[in-house]
Structure formats: structure tokens, C-alpha cells
């Protein structure tokens, strides 16, 4: 039985494309197979934190990303009355060697896809191939795909890395009895709209709390028209008894969101107006999965959301997938493309990402909002210093950075 490549990558999302670029840089052959018949820009905004930008910079993509993203200057936290709780610089403004990028997911995906096609060839990504199962067959791994017409396609490689996201076929194959996603009790609605710059023009805002409505707002494209407006991404997060459908493209309605934020018209931003002006809203439950005991089965393994789906509270899901891709490629370089490298990858990245999954549940950066909301019973405060000290707030953020792998001193020294 002959093999098509060293590494067969299932899924052409952020994880799969980053892995393809890492493998190409290491001189390892690979092929990417994607279920969608056509690759289209999906989603709205995400943040790429400095630890992940470090990887993408090493791959020669920093300037391309900077051209289509907003280089984040600061993070700012407010209560649902619009009062400032805490702010801190972000990315290079905080002293990192790499920036934080706030970017449309479609723009990030397009940068990665173009780089893959330039470096690996236009046929590096095969579309219309939905993975149904994979098997270990001696010194090779075989994967079956079906196209939209139902025709089967079998492909072999030295290893198979499943980067096929939250609905991963291989994860379901490995764990057929895995329970339903763990619902946090909150749903989120997302949108992006043309809007005038607010605060610094590059601020990531977190405001409110789930029980009274929580918002995450940040610009993801600069100068989208002659008036200097930006494309501003917003995420509304509200406690709800039932989860929404687990579909990143699920449509939401403005009437499900706006009543909670109808009086959010602050001197620094008209949040209600932002929502009212949005023509397309997406709805998604805030869910994750319990960490798995293992990802790797001989020549088959999981990576990114397929391995460790997490509640989107730490702006870190895409970043952890990028770190996965970088680490597994390094193991292939050191140990060869085979089970030994996959085991070494799992030994490090499974624990690291499990820690992030659990930290996102209990104490991501927006824990700041919960602390203030509970200590004030949701009321306005006279002085934030009378509610909570700045050092305590900084500790919440810094503890998360340490667990997620981008503490300032550690990252700058390690990289």
C-alpha cells in the first residue's frame, strides 16, 4: 500500500492550515482534506494573542495579518452601567515582542489559505471530502472520505491529524459514547457592523455580566470607508435555561438580544445602537467538552477544537490550535513522522489545553466582571477602589495568562 503524503490533515480551518504551513516549513509532506465543497469566509471576529502571533510571525505572516487586522492596544473592563473597572495595555503596547490582533475570522483564514496555496501548491487543499473514519494499517494510516455525490475516497499517509473542529468525525470514532457538550448556562449572539472608532480605536471591551447581559466588543478592520469607520465585532452573552443549536453559522434575531442591552448607551459607545444597526446576527451556545484522557491512537490523533473545544471566554481557542500545530510539527522534526511524535505531542499539549479548558470555566479574564458585579450587587459604584483593588484585578488576568501560555516574561524569554 502506497501513501499519498507524510501527514494527512483532516480539515482546512485555522488549525489545519497552520499545521500545513508548519509541516511545509519543516520539509514534511502533507495534504489537507476539507468537507466543504468550497472554502468561504465564515464567522466574525476573533483575537489572536501574542503567543499565537509568535508562531504566525515565524511562518512569515505577521505583516499580512497586520494589513487586514486591528493591532489591539488595550483591554478594558466595564460594568453594565458603563463604568470603567480596569484597563491594561495589550500586545506590543504591554511590552510583548508580538502584537495581539483583533481580526475577522474570514480574513485570518484567507491569509492562511493563500500562504498554503502559494507554498504547497494550489492542489494542497482538496475540498468536498468529508471524513467518515480512519484506521491504522501497519506502518500507515488510512482515511475514508466521501464527496457530495456519495462517492468514497480512500487516502493513506504515515499519520492522520484530525483538525475537523467541534463536530470531528475522528473524535466521535474514538469516543462514540461521549456525552453531550457541557452547557455553561449562557448563549451568545454575535455580529459585526460598520461603526466609528471608540475609546482608543483599538480597545477590546468586556462589559456587564451574564445575569444582566455581558458584551465583548472590539474592532476587527480599520478604515472600511472614506469616513474612517471600522468594522466592529460584538458578542452578546446572556444567561438562558436552554442552549442554542451548536452551529457556528446558526442565525440569531435582534429581538433576542436587544431588550437586554436597550439602555446601554454610554458616553464611550452606543451599544444598543451597535446591535440595532447589525443586519446579520449569529447565535451559538457557550459550551465545551470535558478534557479527554487521550487524543492519540497509534497513527491517528486530534488537534485544535477536535481535541479540546473550550468555552469562548478567554479569546484563546484559535490560539491554542495554532500552538498545537507548532508543537506537533516540531515533534515530527525531532522524532520522525510516526506514533512516537504523536505521543510526545499529546503528553505536552493535552495537559496544557485541558488546563485552559478548565480555566475558561472558572477564571478567565472576564472573572473581573463577576467579582465587581457580585460585590456591588449590580449597582453603580462611587470609586472602583472601594470595591476591589487594582492588584487583585491584575492577578486575575495574569493568572490566566500564565495558564494559557502567554505570561509576558515567560513568552518573551521563551521565544
N, C-alpha and C positions, 0 to 999 in steps of 0.2 A: 504494500500500500504506500503510495507516494503522498507527500504532504504539499499543501499549497504555499505554506509560509511557516515561519517560526512561531508566531503568535497570531492567533485568530481572535479578533476583538469583536464582541457582540454589542452593538450599539454605537451610534455616531453622535452621541451627545457630547457635553463638555468633557466628561471623563474619558470616553473612548477616543476622542480626537486628540486630547492632551497625551494620552498613552501612545497613540500612533506617532506623534511628534517626538516623544521621549525615546521610543524604540528606534526610530529613524536616526536620531542623533547618536544612538549607541551602536548603530550598524546592525540592527536586528530586523529581519524582515517581518512584515505584518500585513494583515488585510482587515479592513473594517466592514462589517455587515450590519445593515440598518433595516429595520422593519418598514419604515415609511417609504412609500413609492417615490416621494420627492422630499428633499430637505428644505424646510421652510423655517423662517424665524418664528419662534414661539415664546410665550411668556411675556413678562415685563421686566422690572428691574431686579438686579442682584448686586451684591457688593463682593468684590474680590479683595480680600485683606492682604496685608503685606507679605505674609508667609507664602501665599499662593502666587502673588505677583513676582516674588523672587524666582519661583520656578519658571513662570512665563517669560520673565526677563532673560533668564539663562537660555531659553529657547528662541530668543531674538524677537519677542513680540511686544516688548514694553512700549515702543514708540507707536506701533499700530494701535494698541489699546488706548494709549493716551489721546490719540487723534479722534477717537469715537466715544470716549468715556468722559465723565467728570472726575477730576482728581480731587477726592474728598479732603477737605481741610479740617473738619471738626465733627465731633458727635455732641449733640445737645439733648438734654432730657427736660421735659416739662410735665406739669400735672394737667388734668383735664380742664383747668381754668386758664391755661396758657401761661402759668408762672414758671420761670426758669428754675430748675432744681440743680442742674450740674452740667458743665460743659468741659470738654477736653479736646486738645488737638488730635488729629488723625494722620496716619501715613507719614509722609516726609515732614509735615508740619510738627509731628510729635517726635521727630528725630530718627525715624526708621530710614534705612537705606533704600527702601522701596515704597512706592505710594500705595494708597488704598484707592481703588477705582470703583465708582458707582456707575453701572453700565446696564444698558438694555441686554437682556439675555440673548436676544437675537443678534446683537452686534458682537458680543463675545463669541458666540457660536460661529458667526460668519468669519471673524478673524482666524479662528482655529481651522475652520474648514478650508479657507483659501490657502493657509500655510500648508495643510496636509496635501492638498492637490498640487501645489507648487513643488513641494519637496518629494512627495512619494508618487506623484503622478495622478492624472485625472481619473484613473480607474482604481485608486486606492480605496475608495468608499463604494461599496456595492449596495444599492438600495433595493427595496421591495423584497427583502429577505427576512422573514420573521422566524426567529429561533423557536424550535419546538422541543428539542432535547439535545444533550451532548453525552458522549460516552468515552471512557478510557479504553483504548485498544492497544495494549502493549506499550510500545515506545511512542505512540501517537494518541491524539485525542480527535474524535470525530464528532462533528456537529451537523445536525439536520436543520435545514431551513425550508420554509415553503414560501412561494411567491403569492401574489394576489389572485392568481388563477388557480392556486391549489397545487401547483407542481412542486415536487420535492427537490432539494438540492443538498447533497452531502459534501462537506468540506473537512479536510483533515489538516492538522497542524501539530506542532510539538506541544503547545499548551493552548487552552482556551480561557480567555478572561472575559467574564460577563460584566459589561458596563451598560446593561439594559434597563437601569432605573428601578423605580419603585414597584413595577409590575414584572420584575425579572423572571423569565422562564426558568433559568437555572436555579434561582433561589427556590422557586416553587418545586422544582425537581428534587433539590437537596432536602427540602423541608416541606413535604406535602401536607403535613398536619399542623403547620404553623398557624397560630391563632390570628384573629382579625387585628388590624392596626390598633394601637393604643391611642384612644381619643383623649386629648388634653382637656376637653370641655369647652374649647373655643374654635370658632370658624373664622376664616379670614376672607376678605374681599380685596381685590387688587385692581388698580387701574393706573393709567399714565395719561397725562394731559399737558398741553402747552400752557405755560404759566410764566409770569415774571419771576426773576430771581428773588429769593427771600434769604434773610439773615446774611450769611457770608457769600451766598451764591454757590456754596459747595458744602453745605451742612447736612449731616444725616440727623434727622429729628426722630426721637421716640417720645411719645406723649400719652398721658392718661393711664388707664389700667383696664384689664379685661372686663371687670364687672360694670364699669361705666363707659367702656369704649376706649380702645387703645389704637393709636396711629403710629405708623412708621412712614416717614416722608423724606424723600431726597431726590435731587435732580440727577438725571442719567444721560442727558445730552445737552450740550451748550449751543447757544445761538442757532435755534432751529428756524428763526425767521429774521426779517430785516429789523424787527424791533428789539432783538436781543433776548427774546424769550427762551426758556429752556423746556425740555421735556421732563416733567416732574412725575416721579413714581410715588404712589401712595399705597399703603396696605392698612386696611381697617381690620381690627381683631376684636371680636365680641364673644362673650360667653353665651353659649347656646346649648340646650339639652341634647340635641341630636347633631351628629356630624354631617357635613355636606358630602357629596359624592367625591371619591378620591380620584379626581381627574384634573390635571393641571390646566386643561382647556375648558373646564366647566364654566358655564356662563352664570353670572350673578345679576341682580337687579338693584338699581339705585335705591328703590324703596325699602330694600332690606338693610341698607346701610345708613342712609341719610338721617333718619329720625334720631339715631344715637348721637350724631355729631352736628345737629341742626344749629346749636348755639356756639359752635366752635369757630368764632370769628374774632381772631386775635389781632393785635396791632402788628404782629410779625408775619401772620399768614391767615387768610380766609380759608380755613379748612373745609367748611361747608360748601363754599363756592367752588373749591377744587373738585369735590365729589360731584356736585351738580353739573359741572362742565365736562365730565367724563362720559364719553359715548359708549365705551366698551368696558365692562367690568367682569372680572373672573372671580370665581368662588372656589374655595378649597378648604378642607378640614385641617386643623392643626393636629397632625397625627405623627407618630413614629412607630418603630418596632423595637421590641426588646433586643438587646445585643445577642448575636448568635454565638454558639460555642465554637464554631469553626466555619471558615469560608472555603477551605481548600480540600478537594477530594482528588488526590493524585495529580492529574494534569489539568484539572478544572478548578477555577476559583472565581470569586466575586470581587467587584471593585466599585467604589462610589456608592450611589444610592442603592444599588443592588445589594450591597454588603451592609450598609449602615444608614438607612433612612432616618432622618432626625427632624424633630420639630423645628420649623424655621424661625428660631428666635435669636440665634447668635450670629446671623449673617455669615454662616460658615459652612453650609452644606457643599457648595461648589468648591470651596477652598480645600475641604478635606478630600474630595475626589481628586483634585489636582495633586495634592500631596501623595495620595495613594499611587497615582500614575508615576510620579517621580521616583518613589521609593521602590516600586516593583521593577521598574526599568533598571535601576541600579543593582538590584539583586540578580537580574538576568545577566548583567555585565560581569558581575563578580563570580557567579556560581554556574553560569550556563542556563539555557532555556529549558527548564525541566522542573520536576517536583521539588527539588531541594530549594530552588529560588522561591517557589510559591510558599513553601513552609516558612522560610525566613521572612518573607513579606508579611504573612499572616501573624507571625509571632510578635511583630512590632506594631503593625497597623491595626490589628483587631483590638488590642487594648487601648491604643491611643484614641481610636474613633469611638469605642464604647464609652470611654471617659467623657468624650464630648457629648454623645447622645444623652448620658445621664446628667451632665452639667446643664445641657439645654433645658432639661425638665425642671431643674430646681433653682439654678442660679446663673443664668446668662446675664449679659449686661443690663437688660431691662428689669432685673430684680430691683434696681434702684427705684423704679416707678412703684413697685409693690410696697417697698419699705415706706416710702413717703405717703402713699395712699392710705396704708393701714394706720400709720402714726397720726395722721391728720383726720382720719375718718372721712376722707374725701373732701374736706373743707379747705378753703384758702388758708395760706399761712402768712404771717406777718414777715418773718425772716426765716429763710430755709435753715440757717444756722441753729435756730431754736428747735428744729425738728430732727436734723441729722447733721453730723459733722462731715466736712469735705473729705477727710481721711477715710471715713467709713465708706463713703460712696466710691472713692478711688479704689479701695480694697476690693469691692465687688467686681469692678471692671478688670482690675489687674489679676485677680484670681482666675477669672475666665480666660484671659489672655494666656496665662501660664498653662492651663489645661489644654487649650486649643492649639498651643504651639506658636504663639506669636508675641510672647513677652518681649519687650523692647531689647533688653540686654541680651537675652538668650538668642534671639533671631539675628541681630546684627553681628554678634560674635560667631555664631554657628555657621552663618552663611558667608 
